[in-house]
Amino acid sequence: MNKVDKRALKEANIIDVAERVFSNRGYENTKMEDIAFELGISKGTIYFYFNSKENLYMAITYRAYLKLIDLYEQVIENSKGENGLETVMKIMRSFMDFSEQYYIYSEAMLNYFSFVRQTGHGKELDKLTEGMRDSVYYQKLQEIQSTPIELTVNEIQRGIADGSIKKREKPQVIYLNAWALVIGFMKLNDTAVTNKQTIMKINVKDWKEYILKDARNMIKN
């Protein structure tokens, strides 16, 4: 194993452990010392691989995006032969399943959305911490952050072309309307990790199916 492979393996191990610690403690309450303790290494060793807590959290967020993009591409590949509407609905379902299965990833992505919005898509440099300005993974994220949107919009365009989606709005508008339906699922589904109910005591499975049914009607007509 060469040095590059060894470094990548070490980074992946640190990210794995950091995911668990951030998930248990939350980002704000987690210190690099906490992650180092779980790894059984010094804090300095972590800083050798990740120069800041922000960069480490962006590495988790980057991993989340890669997993989501891979999931979308698999859905699209497995849906060949189906119309655009059906593929869009499968993408939406896969996203909601993803946010249930990987709560730490959905939380990281929500935090990233908020960060991007608050910093003018990262262009307002005075609002970036030094850790974010220097984060290699933040830079990587900027390169792929639009990919899930583009994949979904492409399928909406295909649905319009094949007649399965009859709305006259722009595909981007249809996407935003659909996104508005699932964003609440991400934000309010935190309690479902343990008891399968939301804070409103609604069964998560039933809620998900209701959202998807509503989304289908909204997108189709």
N, C-alpha and C positions, 0 to 999 in steps of 0.2 A: 504493500500500500504506500503510495507516494505522499508527500507532505500536503498536497492539496486535498487528497481524499481524507487524510487524517484530520485535517482542519475542519472539513465539511462534516465529518462524523462527530467531532467534538461539538461543533456548533449545533448540530441537530439534537444532540443529547442535552445541551444546555436549554435549548428551546423547549424540548419535551418536559423537562422539569419545571421550567418557568411557567409553562401553561398551567400545570397543576397548582403552583403556588399562587399565581395571579387569580386562578379560578376560586381558590379557597379564601384568599385574603382580599381580593380586589386590587386593582392597579395602584390606587392612591396609597393603600395601606401596606403595600409590599416594598421592601427594601432589597437592594442587591445582596445584602448580608443574608437575608432569608433564603434566597435562591442558592447562594453559595453553601449555606448550611445543609440544605437538602441534597446538594450535589456532593458534599463532603470535600469541597475544595475551597481555596481562598477567594475572597472577593476580587483580589487583584487578577486572579486567573480569568474570572468572568470578564473583567474589563479588557483583558487582552484580546478577547474575541468580540465583545460588544462594548463599545466605548461609553455607553450610557444606558440607563433603564429605558429611555425612550426608544433607543435603537433596538433593544431586545424586544420591546412590545411591538414595534413595527415589524420585526422579524416574524412574530406570531401572526400579525395582521396579514403580512405578505403570504405566509403559509395558508391562511384562511382563504385568501383570494385565489391562490393556485388550486386549492382543493375545489373551490366553487366553480372555477373555470373548467377544470377537468370534469366535474360533474355535469355541467351544462353541455359540454362537448359530447359526453357519453350519451346524454338524453337525446340530443339532436341526431347523433349517429344511429341510435337504436330506434328512432322515430321516422326513419326514411320510409317513404311510401304513405305516410299519414299527412293530413292537411296541416296548414300552418297553425290553425286554432288549437288543434289537439296537441301539437308540439309545445306551443306556448303554455298551455295548461299543465303539461308535464314538467316544464321548466319551473313553473310557479310551485307546483307540489314538491318538486325536488328541493327548491329553495327553502320551503317551510320545513321539510324533513331535516334539511341541513341545519337549520337554526335550532331545531329540537335536539338533534344528535350532538351538535358541537356548540354548546352554549358559549364557551369561551371565545369561539370564533365569531359568533354572531354579535357578542358583546364588543369584541375588538373592532369589528366592522362598523358597528353603530358609533363607537367612539371616533373612528376614523372619519366617518361621514360628518360628524359634528365638528371635528377639527378642521376638515377641509372647508366647511361652510364658514367657520369663524375666522379663518385666515385668508379669505378671498381666494380659495383654491391654492393656498400655499404661496401666493404672490405677495402678501403683506408680510415681508420679512421681519418687521419689528414685532410681529405677534408670534414668531417662531422662537422656541427656546434654542439654546446653543446645541442641545442634544438632538433636536429635530433637524436643525440646519445641517448638522454633521452626519445625520443618519443615512447610511448606505441603503438600508431597507426602505426608508421613506422615499428615497429617489427611485428605487425599484418599483415601489407601489404606484408612483405617478405614471409609470409606463404601462401598467396593466389595469388601473382602476376602472377604466371605461369598458373593458372587455366583456364583463357579464351583461352590461347594458346593450352593447353592440350585438352580442349574440342573440339576445331576446328581441331587440328591435328588428333584426334581420328576419326572424321567424314571424313577427307580426306583419312585416312587409310581404312575406311569402303568403300569409293567410289572406291578406287583402287581395293579392294577385290571384289566388286560387278560389276566391269567393267565400271562404269559410269565415272570414271576418268582414262584416259589412259596414262597419263604422267608417265615416268619412274623415274623421280627424287624422292628423298626422300620426304616423307610427310612434313617434316620440311622446306625443300626448297620451296615446293609448297606454304606452308603457308606464308613464308617470301615474296615471289613474290606477293601473293594476298594482304598481309599487305601493301606492298609498294604502291599499287594502292589506298588504302583507307586512308593512313596516310596523303596524300595531301589534301584529302577531309576534314579531321579534322582541318588541319592547315589553309586552305584558306577559310573555310566556315564561318568565324566569322561574316562577314557582312550580311550573309544570315539570321541572327537572326531577322533583322528588315525589310529588303527589298527583301528577297528571290532571291538575285543575288550575285554573287561573285564579287571580285574587277575587274574581267575581263568582267563584264556585261553579264555573262552567266547564264541562268536560272538554278537554283540549281537542280530542279527536272530532267531536261534534262541531266545535267552533271552527276547526280547520276546514271541514267539509262545507260548512256554511259560507266561509270566505271564498272558497274555490268555486262554489256554485254562483255566488254573487259576482265573482270576477269573470266567470264564463259568460254570464248574461251581459255584463258591462262591455266586455271585449267584443263579443260576437255581434251585438245588435247596435 
